[in-house]
Amino acid sequence: MDITKDIQPMTTFRNHSAEIMQHLKDTKRPLVLTVNGKAAAVVQDAQAYQHLQDLAAQASAAEGIRQGLEDMANGRSRPAREVLDEIRAEYDIPR
């Protein structure tokens, strides 16, 4: 982040939105908008935001797999057939 370019007052964004939107698209860096000198919002190019969303989803999936492997290693699992049989019995679902 370049604080001379990536932190701007909200009024600058309002007055120069087209130029700032082009800057966001070119740099792929987010822009912190301030009100009365305090951070109020973050604006980002849609493509860069989607990339962050994709990275977060991948990290979430990896963490889920890690937790599942940890559960298996620590005996916190049951065979699928056992669980499915319980569900069938609870909801009276024929096999």
Summary of the structure (lengths in Angstrom):
residues: 95
radius of gyration: 24.2
end to end distance: 58.8
largest distance: 67.1
contacts: 197
relative contact order: 0.09
helix: 59%
strand: 15%
